[in-house]
Amino acid sequence: MANRESALVEITPEVLLKAYACGIFPMAESAEDLALYWIEPERRGIIPLDRFHIPDRLKRTVRSNRFTVLVDRDFDAVIAGCCQPMPGRTRTWINVRIRSLYRKLYERGNCHTVEVYADSELVGGLYGVSLGRAFFGESMFHRSRDASKVALVHLVARLKAGGYCLLDTQFVTDHLRMFGAYEVSRCAYHKLLDAALIGEGDFAALPINRSVSGVTVLAAMRGEPDPR
């Protein structure tokens, strides 16, 4: 279900957070279209944090520390990466209003990035919204093999360490299914969301001022303390 908002109607960060709490989120038809649509899918994609699946090859990549993974360092670069065409995604729904709105959420601490670097080059990442103990994944990108997958693993480890209980992916893709993503009905989603809005997740449960090692991340995925 989608409702179109006028391009002239202002949506504030406060309105946006209230929308997430009600189970809806905005999208644009294209980067050129200034209008936004409020979306409430009949079927909602989620990744169960307690049953997140990491393929063995990806575990080895995470453990190898081939990439440096940081959080909340360069929001503008991450959202710019998410706007770029990729295989299977030739157009973006992220317009200038989306960029401005989510940057405001980022500045107030409700939007976060996970950034993946090879040396000093940003090669992948994701961003999303944190509210209560729910995290709403918005978009991800990669310029190097496995970079977005590594970002997702680091995100899930951080959410588990921080006491989150809902990872909303909006929709389910083949890429996300490999990690255990599946769809739930709107009614079931609202029950999960209502529970997740009680309490507050701690996005900084793992360090935010430095890179977190793959060993630490995989331990957090298992609910274990850092073995180092």
Order of alpha helices (4+ residues) and beta strands (2+ residues): beta-alpha-beta-beta-beta-alpha-beta-alpha-alpha-beta-beta-beta-alpha-beta-alpha-beta-alpha-alpha
